[in-house]
Amino acid sequence: MKERLETDRLILRPWVESDAEALYKYAKNPNVGPIAGWPPHASVEDSRAIIQHVLSWTGNYAVVLKETMEPIGSFGIMTPETGATVEGLTDREYEFGYWIGEPYWGRGFMPEVITEVLRYAFEELKAEAIWCGYYDGNAKSQRAQQKCGFRHQYTRQGVSVPLLGEIRTIHVTCITQGEWWESEEAKKKE
C-alpha cells in the first residue's frame, strides 16, 4: 500500500503515536464511534493504544487536514487479514472503512477521500471491486457511498457489533472496476 495519498484539501498518511491527542479529540465524541461500530475513546492513552494496535496496520490512514496538518478522521483499505468484514473477498477486492470528526461533517471531506482512494485502488492496486457498508441509521455514510458510485448489494440483519456488544442491521455496498471506469469516462465528457 502507498504511504501517502493526497486530495486538494487532505493528506492520507500512516498514523503515528504523536497523533494520539488529535485522535482522542475527535474519537471521544459519542456521535462518532458508535455509529461506526466502536466505543468512544476514553483517554489520550486509549487513543495511543488504538494507534499502536489497530490503526498502525497497513492500509490504515490518518485523514489530515492540509490547512492545520491535524488528523481529523481515519480511512482504512482492508483485506480479510486486516479487518475486512465482508465475507468472501478475493485477493483483488477490498473493503473501505472510514470516519471523520463531527466538526467536519457535511463539508464533502469523505467523498473527496473516497474518490481518491477509489482511484488508487482501481488504477494502482488493480482492484476488481471495492466493498463498503454502513449500519442502519448512518445516513451520512450512506450518502458518501452513494455520491461515490457505490451501489447497494444486500442488507443483513442480526449482525454482531462486538466492540459495542450490540446486534445491528448492516447495508453493504460495492463498486466494481468496470463501474468506476465508466463513471470516470462520463466525468470526462461533462
MARLOMAR-589857 format. One line per field, with one value per residue (C-alpha): residue in three letters; x, y, z; residue number from 1. Coordinates in steps of 0.05 Angstrom, whole numbers, padded with zeros to 5 digits. Example, Ala and Ser with C-alpha at 12.3 -4.5 7.8 and 13.67 -1.06 7.14 Angstrom:
aa c(Ala Ser)
east c(00246 00273)
north c(-00090 -00021)
up c(00156 00143)
i c(1 2)
END
This chain:
aa c(Met Lys Glu Arg Leu Glu Thr Asp Arg Leu Ile Leu Arg Pro Trp Val Glu Ser Asp Ala Glu Ala Leu Tyr Lys Tyr Ala Lys Asn Pro Asn Val Gly Pro Ile Ala Gly Trp Pro Pro His Ala Ser Val Glu Asp Ser Arg Ala Ile Ile Gln His Val Leu Ser Trp Thr Gly Asn Tyr Ala Val Val Leu Lys Glu Thr Met Glu Pro Ile Gly Ser Phe Gly Ile Met Thr Pro Glu Thr Gly Ala Thr Val Glu Gly Leu Thr Asp Arg Glu Tyr Glu Phe Gly Tyr Trp Ile Gly Glu Pro Tyr Trp Gly Arg Gly Phe Met Pro Glu Val Ile Thr Glu Val Leu Arg Tyr Ala Phe Glu Glu Leu Lys Ala Glu Ala Ile Trp Cys Gly Tyr Tyr Asp Gly Asn Ala Lys Ser Gln Arg Ala Gln Gln Lys Cys Gly Phe Arg His Gln Tyr Thr Arg Gln Gly Val Ser Val Pro Leu Leu Gly Glu Ile Arg Thr Ile His Val Thr Cys Ile Thr Gln Gly Glu Trp Trp Glu Ser Glu Glu Ala Lys Lys Lys Glu)
east c(00000 00022 00049 00014 -00046 -00068 -00130 -00140 -00154 -00128 -00069 -00076 -00015 00001 -00020 00037 00035 00042 -00028 -00059 -00084 -00116 -00147 -00176 -00203 -00250 -00257 -00282 -00346 -00404 -00434 -00374 -00352 -00417 -00449 -00388 -00387 -00336 -00339 -00317 -00244 -00236 -00169 -00108 -00075 -00133 -00125 -00050 -00061 -00111 -00060 -00008 -00052 -00105 -00091 -00018 -00038 -00020 -00076 -00100 -00091 -00098 -00141 -00102 -00130 -00076 -00098 -00079 -00039 -00082 -00113 -00189 -00210 -00188 -00193 -00179 -00168 -00180 -00168 -00193 -00125 -00132 -00203 -00250 -00319 -00348 -00345 -00315 -00268 -00220 -00147 -00167 -00224 -00220 -00266 -00266 -00279 -00277 -00299 -00288 -00294 -00362 -00338 -00322 -00388 -00426 -00366 -00352 -00287 -00305 -00329 -00264 -00223 -00264 -00257 -00181 -00176 -00221 -00173 -00114 -00148 -00171 -00111 -00053 -00076 -00114 -00174 -00233 -00284 -00289 -00339 -00365 -00421 -00459 -00503 -00577 -00585 -00517 -00546 -00481 -00441 -00496 -00495 -00419 -00420 -00477 -00441 -00380 -00417 -00426 -00490 -00529 -00515 -00550 -00576 -00561 -00598 -00574 -00502 -00459 -00421 -00372 -00338 -00406 -00439 -00497 -00536 -00550 -00571 -00517 -00525 -00468 -00450 -00400 -00369 -00334 -00274 -00318 -00370 -00315 -00282 -00350 -00363 -00294 -00306 -00373 -00340 -00290 -00348 -00383)
north c(00000 00070 00110 00175 00197 00269 00308 00383 00392 00329 00283 00209 00182 00128 00141 00156 00155 00231 00234 00207 00275 00294 00224 00230 00300 00271 00198 00214 00243 00195 00216 00189 00119 00084 00098 00065 00006 00025 00058 00130 00134 00142 00179 00201 00137 00096 00131 00118 00044 00041 00074 00022 -00040 -00024 00038 00020 -00037 -00029 00005 00049 00123 00186 00236 00300 00370 00406 00473 00453 00388 00356 00286 00295 00224 00156 00114 00040 -00002 -00072 -00143 -00205 -00205 -00133 -00130 -00133 -00156 -00171 -00246 -00279 -00223 -00245 -00222 -00166 -00140 -00092 -00063 00011 00036 00108 00162 00236 00283 00315 00387 00365 00330 00356 00390 00338 00312 00238 00237 00273 00219 00161 00188 00190 00122 00091 00119 00090 00022 00013 00044 00024 -00036 -00063 -00078 -00113 -00088 -00045 -00061 -00016 -00016 00025 00009 00026 00099 00123 00167 00207 00146 00121 00188 00189 00119 00136 00201 00159 00107 00050 00010 -00028 -00103 -00132 -00118 -00165 -00164 -00191 -00172 -00173 -00109 -00139 -00074 -00047 -00113 -00098 -00131 -00086 -00085 -00071 -00048 -00070 -00032 -00044 -00011 -00053 -00033 -00030 00015 00061 00067 00080 00137 00166 00166 00200 00254 00269 00281 00331)
up c(00000 -00015 00044 00025 -00016 -00027 -00047 -00054 00020 00053 00062 00078 00114 00166 00237 00286 00362 00365 00333 00397 00423 00357 00351 00421 00407 00354 00374 00445 00415 00426 00359 00320 00341 00360 00292 00260 00309 00362 00430 00443 00464 00539 00542 00502 00526 00498 00431 00432 00445 00388 00342 00364 00359 00306 00264 00253 00206 00133 00096 00153 00142 00184 00146 00155 00140 00100 00129 00200 00188 00242 00234 00232 00215 00192 00129 00121 00060 00088 00068 00105 00141 00164 00189 00129 00150 00081 00072 00011 -00013 -00067 -00067 -00115 -00073 -00014 00038 00057 00127 00150 00198 00206 00265 00275 00262 00191 00175 00115 00082 00029 00060 00059 -00013 -00031 00005 -00022 -00093 -00087 -00053 -00107 -00160 -00123 -00112 -00184 -00220 -00177 -00135 -00196 -00151 -00183 -00132 -00070 -00016 00038 00088 00139 00198 00198 00214 00189 00133 00126 00109 00063 00025 00019 -00012 -00060 -00082 -00100 -00141 -00091 -00103 -00051 -00054 00006 00076 00134 00200 00266 00256 00318 00334 00384 00407 00429 00449 00402 00346 00286 00213 00162 00090 00044 -00019 -00075 -00136 -00189 -00230 -00293 -00259 -00234 -00303 -00334 -00285 -00297 -00372 -00361 -00319 -00376 -00424 -00378)
i c(1 2 3 4 5 6 7 8 9 10 11 12 13 14 15 16 17 18 19 20 21 22 23 24 25 26 27 28 29 30 31 32 33 34 35 36 37 38 39 40 41 42 43 44 45 46 47 48 49 50 51 52 53 54 55 56 57 58 59 60 61 62 63 64 65 66 67 68 69 70 71 72 73 74 75 76 77 78 79 80 81 82 83 84 85 86 87 88 89 90 91 92 93 94 95 96 97 98 99 100 101 102 103 104 105 106 107 108 109 110 111 112 113 114 115 116 117 118 119 120 121 122 123 124 125 126 127 128 129 130 131 132 133 134 135 136 137 138 139 140 141 142 143 144 145 146 147 148 149 150 151 152 153 154 155 156 157 158 159 160 161 162 163 164 165 166 167 168 169 170 171 172 173 174 175 176 177 178 179 180 181 182 183 184 185 186 187 188 189 190)
END
